[in-house]
Amino acid sequence: TDEVFMNAQEAVGAHRDTQGLLARINEFVQNDPAYCPRDCGRSYKGKWRKTNLRNHLVYECGLPCMFKCNICNRTFKHKCTLKTHMGCKHKIVIGKDFKLNDI
């Protein structure tokens, strides 16, 4: 039982060390924002900053809205916003694998 107790103590210590490391990483990430290279003024903080910046560059920055509702012709920059619009405004529930031609 002493061996089990020691393993549990080691696990607690390892968990505590990991929490400290995560706190330092989060602090670094918050102080190191990702800026849009197209000088539009957008920047992103947090651990998802690179993903959010990539999405901004692909769907938003300097681009017209790419997703259009075929019922009311309203346009959106993100497919997920179009899906929400379809459900709320037109009561059409769309699955996660939908294609724009399916509407």
LOMI-972736 format. One line per 3 residues: number of its first residue (from 1); their letters; for each residue x, y, z of N, C-alpha, C. Coordinates in steps of 0.1 Angstrom, whole numbers, plus 5000, padded with zeros to 4 digits. Atoms other than C-alpha are relative to their C-alpha. Example, Ala and Ser with C-alpha at 12.3 -4.5 7.8 and 13.67 -1.06 7.14 Angstrom:
REM residues 2
1> AS> 5009/4988/5000/5123/4955/5078/5009/5012/5000; 4991/4989/5000/5137/4989/5071/4992/5011/5008
END
This chain:
REM residues 103
1> TDE> 5008/4988/5000/5000/5000/5000/5009/5013/5000; 4991/4988/5000/5030/5023/5005/5003/5004/4986; 4997/4997/5014/5038/5020/4968/4988/5007/4993
4> VFM> 5012/4994/5006/5002/5029/4958/4999/5014/5005; 5001/4986/4994/5003/5059/4982/5011/5009/4993; 4989/4992/5006/5037/5071/4967/4996/5003/4985
7> NAQ> 5004/4997/5014/5023/5067/4931/4989/5011/5000; 5010/4990/5000/4993/5088/4941/5006/5014/5003; 4993/4987/4997/5016/5115/4956/5007/5005/4988
10> EAV> 4993/4996/5012/5037/5115/4925/4990/5006/4990; 5010/4995/5009/5006/5119/4904/4995/5014/5003; 5005/4986/4995/4994/5149/4925/5011/5010/4997
13> GAH> 4989/4990/5003/5029/5165/4922/5001/5003/4985; 5000/4998/5015/5029/5159/4884/4989/5009/4995; 5011/4992/5004/4995/5174/4881/5002/5015/5004
16> RDT> 4997/4986/4996/5005/5205/4901/5010/5006/4991; 4990/4995/5009/5036/5209/4880/4994/5004/4986; 5006/4998/5013/5015/5207/4848/4991/5013/5001
19> QGL> 5008/4988/4998/4991/5234/4862/5008/5012/4999; 4991/4989/5001/5020/5257/4867/5005/5003/4986; 4995/4999/5014/5033/5251/4832/4989/5006/4991
22> LAR> 5011/4995/5008/4998/5257/4817/4998/5015/5003; 5002/4986/4997/4995/5290/4836/5011/5008/4994; 4989/4992/5007/5029/5302/4822/4997/5000/4985
25> INE> 5003/5000/5014/5019/5291/4787/4988/5010/4997; 5012/4991/5002/4985/5309/4790/5005/5015/5002; 4995/4986/4998/5003/5341/4803/5008/5004/4988
28> FVQ> 4992/4996/5012/5027/5340/4773/4991/5002/4988; 5010/4999/5011/4998/5334/4749/4992/5013/5000; 5007/4987/4998/4979/5364/4763/5008/5012/4997
31> NDP> 4991/4989/5002/5009/5386/4760/5007/5000/4986; 4994/5001/5013/5018/5375/4724/4988/4998/4990; 5011/5001/5009/4988/5383/4702/5005/4998/4985
34> AYC> 4998/5002/5014/4986/5373/4665/4993/5011/4992; 5005/4989/5008/4982/5403/4642/4997/4996/4986; 5003/5002/5014/4966/5403/4608/5011/5006/4991
37> PRD> 4989/4995/5008/4994/5406/4582/4995/5010/4989; 5005/4991/5010/4971/5426/4559/4997/5014/5006; 5001/4987/4993/4971/5456/4584/4986/5005/5001
40> CGR> 5014/4996/4998/4933/5456/4589/4997/5004/5014; 5002/4996/4986/4938/5461/4626/4996/4989/5009; 5004/5011/4992/4926/5427/4638/5011/4993/5007
43> SYK> 4990/5009/4993/4945/5407/4664/4993/4991/5009; 5006/5011/4993/4938/5376/4683/5009/4996/5012; 4992/5004/4988/4949/5365/4718/4994/4986/5004
46> GKW> 5004/5012/4995/4946/5332/4736/5006/4988/4992; 4994/5012/5006/4955/5296/4727/4995/4997/4986; 5005/5002/5013/4934/5296/4696/5003/5012/4990
49> RKT> 4997/4988/5008/4949/5328/4682/5004/4997/4986; 4996/5003/5013/4965/5312/4652/4989/4994/4991; 5011/5005/5007/4934/5293/4642/4990/5011/4997
52> NLR> 5010/4989/5003/4912/5324/4646/5006/5009/4990; 4994/4992/5010/4937/5344/4626/4999/4994/4986; 5002/5007/5013/4936/5318/4598/4986/5001/4995
55> NHL> 5014/4999/5004/4898/5318/4598/4997/5014/4995; 5002/4986/5004/4899/5356/4596/5005/5003/4986; 4994/4998/5013/4922/5355/4566/4992/4993/4989
58> VYE> 5007/5008/5010/4902/5328/4548/4986/5006/4997; 5014/4997/5002/4867/5341/4554/4996/5015/5001; 5005/4986/4996/4867/5378/4565/5009/5011/4993
61> CGL> 4991/4989/5003/4897/5400/4557/4999/5004/4986; 5001/4995/5013/4889/5421/4527/4992/4992/4990; 5008/5008/5009/4865/5396/4513/4985/5003/5001
64> PCM> 5015/4998/4998/4828/5399/4505/4994/4987/5007; 5006/5011/4993/4804/5376/4523/4999/4988/4990; 5000/5011/5009/4807/5341/4508/4989/4990/5001
67> FKC> 5011/5010/4998/4776/5323/4521/4987/5008/4999; 5012/4993/5003/4742/5333/4509/4988/4991/5003; 5013/5007/4998/4707/5322/4521/4992/5001/4987
70> NIC> 5008/5001/5012/4688/5310/4491/4985/5004/5001; 5014/4997/4997/4655/5319/4507/4998/5015/5000; 5002/4985/4998/4660/5356/4517/5012/5008/4994
73> NRT> 4989/4994/5006/4693/5363/4499/5009/5008/5010; 4991/4994/4991/4710/5375/4531/5013/4993/4999; 4986/5005/5001/4748/5370/4531/5007/4999/5013
76> FKH> 4992/5002/4987/4772/5358/4558/5014/4997/4996; 4986/5003/5002/4809/5355/4562/5004/4986/5004; 4997/5013/4995/4808/5322/4580/4988/4990/4997
79> KCT> 5010/5010/5003/4789/5290/4571/4992/4997/5013; 5008/5003/4987/4780/5284/4608/4990/5011/5003; 5010/4989/4998/4762/5318/4609/4989/4998/4990
82> LKT> 5011/5004/5009/4742/5308/4578/4992/4989/5005; 5007/5011/4994/4733/5276/4595/4991/5004/5011; 5008/4995/4989/4721/5294/4626/4988/5008/4994
85> HMG> 5010/4992/5006/4702/5319/4604/4988/4991/4994; 5010/5009/5006/4684/5290/4585/4991/4994/5011; 5008/5006/4989/4673/5274/4618/4991/5010/5007
88> CKH> 5008/4990/4993/4662/5306/4635/4989/5007/4992; 5009/4992/5008/4646/5326/4607/4991/4991/4991; 5008/5008/5010/4634/5298/4583/4996/4987/5006
91> KIV> 5004/5013/4993/4630/5269/4608/5005/4988/4992; 4994/5011/5007/4652/5247/4586/5012/4996/5007; 4988/5005/4992/4676/5225/4606/5009/4994/4990
94> IGK> 4990/5004/5009/4708/5218/4587/5010/4991/5007; 4990/5009/4994/4731/5189/4595/5014/5006/4998; 4987/4995/5000/4768/5194/4600/5008/4998/4987
97> DFK> 4993/5003/5013/4778/5179/4566/4993/5006/4988; 5007/4995/5011/4756/5201/4545/5009/5008/4990; 4993/4992/5011/4768/5217/4512/4991/5011/4997
100> LND> 5008/4988/5003/4756/5251/4501/4990/4997/4989; 5010/5004/5011/4739/5235/4470/4988/4992/5006; 5010/5008/4994/4718/5214/4494/4988/5008/5004
103> I> 5010/4991/4995/4697/5244/4504/4990/5003/4989
END
